[in-house]
């Protein structure tokens, strides 16, 4: 038995070397791959930057059967498709709304020609696509960023809640649910929605990223926040990411930083055209931009290993989102920093977002009373209510659901406010929130305690280089990059 296991391990390592050029697996990878090759559906919770996508990619290579990956963002799918193509994989496709209709039809009609098929959950509303999936002998069904089932499904993207039904329709293929952060509640939501009562394997590793210094800088006004931000970006090594809850503010601060520093700064959000978003992402990946001012639309699709800092200009909705976003720093293992700029009114903005994005009882009742007449003339909230109506839920049940959702989101907000105001170790607070026992001892490179200054010199994060002009202008700006990329 020992010899058989040893031979199996050697074959896995040989496949890892052959297909990806690595000699050793990262923590958690082999355990996940062993499960999947043994046909065990798995929920894997591994921190950002630990190579989760390699797990299903290697299983697909070894099994020589197609892998379907449900992914939340077009940018994430495009990035992973590009990485696979760079590694020599030709039979890979991202079936998204960005594809021309004729191209989509070709892909659906020739789905069996592809080994890796990336889909947004909304694409699964297409009956012809689901029928084509049913004909495949799948190696795996993968739900990437599986926390979206719990975080986005109930009140933003209800198609995530239908993935359990999809598994059933596809005769329960071996399934891998992947996420970097999941509390016990989120993990339970994933299991209940995706696997129901099916027994699955859960592989959980610590959310902690010891190379990311955790800091909170409290400010008293908008002007003070802007001044603090300017001080930070002038001092910190680049590249860096700055997160915002507002597209308008992302643009505004990008302009401010271009005026006040000699850094190359751009903003990224859903309000930009697809070609502009792609160009900005490529500039950042290739080191032509020092900073991207972004909404949460940016990040999941960016596998840039040398990001030295992540700053949050606005308060994130919850600790899970915060951990996801700061985890984009320091993927190369080098020292990095996460700074949350906090002004008291930031909490009011999040409370307002909760109220605006969740339908009130009056709207729920009005929609349910007039659903037939309103069909096709409703916004996002109407589409959300229509989903629950079609599931057979009554008005009172829907009201109860959103009441619970509102309470959960307010509770999540309270947790991140508690993190901001904790008098102890911030890393310890995060570990306990995710149900981990803290084993590490607080030290100067761990986190900023209340009242302490950020130890820039000890962290060796001070930017000692003198910036001498815009890299983008020296390279002709992103218009030239676009022309080069598309042979214009």
PETABEL-V683334 format. One record per backbone hydrogen bond with DSSP energy under -1.0 kcal/mol. CO is the residue of the C=O (numbers start at 1). NH is the residue of the N-H. If there is no record, write none. Layout:
BEGIN
co: <CO CO>
nh: <NH NH>
END
This chain:
BEGIN
co: <1 2 3 4 5 6 7 8 9 10 11 12 13 14 15 16 16 17 26 28 29 30 31 32 33 34 35 36 41 42 43 44 45 47 52 53 54 55 56 57 58 59 60 66 66 67 68 69 70 73 74 75 76 77 78 79 80 81 82 83 84 85 90 91 91 93 94 96 100 101 102 103 104 105 106 110 111 115 116 117 118 119 120 121 122 123 126 127 128 129 130 133 136 140 141 142 143 145 146 147 148 148 152 152 157 158 159 160 162 163 164 165 166 167 168 174 175 176 177 178 179 183 184 185 186 187 188 189 190 191 195 201 203 209 211 213 214 215 217 221 222 223 224 225 226 227 228 229 230 231 232 235 239 239 240 241 242 243 246 247 248 249 250 251 252 253 254 255 256 257 264 264 266 268 269 273 274 275 276 277 278 279 280 281 282 283 284 290 291 292 293 294 295 299 305 307 308 309 310 311 312 318 319 320 321 322 323 325 326 330 336 337 338 339 340 342 343 344 345 346 347 348 349 350 351 352 353 354 360 361 362 363 364 365 366 370 371 374 379 380 381 382 383 384 385 386 388 389 394 395 396 397 398 399 400 401 402 403 404 405 406 407 408 409 410 411 412 413 414 415 416 417 425 426 427 428 429 430 431 432 443 446 449 454 455 456 461 470 471 472 473 477 478 479 480 481 482 483>
nh: <5 6 7 8 9 10 11 12 13 14 15 16 17 18 19 20 22 21 29 32 33 34 35 36 37 38 40 39 201 177 203 179 205 50 55 57 58 59 60 61 62 63 64 139 140 117 142 119 144 77 78 79 80 81 82 83 84 85 86 87 89 88 92 115 116 118 96 99 104 105 106 107 108 109 110 113 114 67 93 69 95 71 123 124 125 126 130 131 132 133 134 136 138 68 176 70 178 148 149 151 152 153 156 157 160 161 162 163 166 167 168 169 170 172 171 141 42 143 44 146 46 187 188 189 190 191 192 193 194 195 198 43 45 212 336 338 448 340 342 225 226 227 228 229 230 231 232 233 234 235 236 463 308 309 292 311 294 313 250 251 252 253 254 255 256 257 258 259 260 261 290 291 293 295 272 277 278 279 280 281 282 283 284 285 286 288 287 240 266 242 268 244 298 302 332 330 337 241 339 243 341 322 323 324 325 326 327 328 329 333 213 310 215 312 217 219 346 347 349 350 351 352 353 354 355 356 357 358 364 365 366 367 368 369 370 374 375 377 383 384 385 386 387 388 389 390 393 392 398 399 400 401 402 403 404 405 406 407 408 409 410 411 412 413 414 415 416 417 418 419 420 421 429 430 431 432 433 434 436 435 446 214 452 456 459 461 237 474 475 477 476 481 482 483 484 485 486 488>
END
